[in-house]
């Protein structure tokens, strides 16, 4: 029986570049991370592993950290869209175009969308919103247009 050598994926560190600012609630998320992190560390250092506030503090810490991380990142020739606890990774070579579209049923709210080569539309959590407490990454329209142009340049370079 012969064994074929499969290519091993690279374990080299790749630096990600955040292309968007913090979300609109970013300062609130930072405060949440600081407070919940302090409470969790204090409980663990004191040996209070069965403290009833430990689990909610850990959940809030994870939620605040996830909210803080949302946005658009560039890693090599891949675009990472982080939102909540999930993320979508899209190769720039698979993107046909970047568009800014109004969100249906939401006056004054526009989101960045990706259109893939197969016609799939991928909405992001980046957009223009009049609501100060919107969980999306809020940008002025001019900066959103500049982001689209920057992404388009990266997309062209990846081909």
Secondary structure, 3 states (H helix, E strand, C coil): CCCCCCCCCCCCCCCCEECCCCCCCHHHHHHHHHHHHHHHHHHHHCCCCCCHHHHHHHHHHHHHHHHHHCEEEEECCEEEEEECCEEEEEEHHHEEEEEEEECCCCCCCEEEEEEECCCCEEEEEEEECCCCCCCCEECCHHHHHHHHHHHHHHHHHHC
